[in-house]
């Protein structure tokens, strides 16, 4: 059985849980408290030398890290990853966009506010992330104005990857009020079969 | 024929060129000068709303962006992408590592020094990127101490992805002197059949 080392309120970890539930794959969840440096212990670093969560234990001694690589691993050959060559690459294109242009701005702002509780201390950092964060949301809004999902014409791991931190963007200080296409897409993702919330155990 | 919109000295663009040459795929190269904002023109934004290079034109009106998604698209089904399921996911794991933990520190430092020529102006930014940049190199060194390549036991797009900015890390102020395994791997990558340098036309 798969084992997921994660934090319940981390969007990167939520991605993996959401997909496993929708795939009806049983898994064990191991809580890792990053604020207590539990991803930096010698035991954890032996599993993932990069010291990050989520981490998927495929079988004892076989680990995979990087949330979007885990999504790829779990979804290959299923309805959540396209069978068309170009659509497969577009799925990954959006997942790379998520990790490069979206997560470092929106998720990191949320981390400062929600996890560290230190918006004043990190004010210049938060301010520097506002522009690029909204620019990423603009790119999403632009795409969703003419399309229902990110890759292919249906729900894939590209949507799971981008949903994770977009649906809690307000916790990072990002206002989605003027993004109607994103809001409609968030509702579409939530309405997918077997959807679970971030906090679900 | 493929068309690549890129900058000759961008590592992200170099990845695509290197793979296309090694695949013996003919392609046309279109120079885009990012300092002249050529990736922000209305014409370019119509092709890639995220305004970034490289951009692959697969056929007229069909575009793919995100360098590592382009590597995936081009390498699927070839010797440069593993046939084993776990190794495929590990290849992507390293490519996501590259875009999240490596590129934003090492490539961005190089951009400030080499492109903007403004290390003094951006001194606090460069200083903030030193620790995470060296941490990424440590993760690579740790892996390469026991393995010749990143995913699988041979040269794949994971190596191409990581080679692009690692071989010019010194231009970003990163000293590779104390990374013997990385240096040996750089030499292995350079010795691959049909290898071309970054500046090759």
Interface residues (C-beta under 8 A of the other chain):
Chain A: X49 X50 X58 X62 X64 X65 X66 X67 X68 X69 X70 X72 X73 X76 X85 X86 X88 X89 X90 X92 X93 X95 X96 X97 X99 X100 X101 X103 X104 X139 X142 X143
Chain B: X49 X50 X58 X62 X64 X65 X66 X67 X68 X69 X70 X72 X73 X76 X85 X86 X88 X89 X90 X92 X93 X95 X96 X97 X99 X100 X101 X103 X104 X139 X142 X143
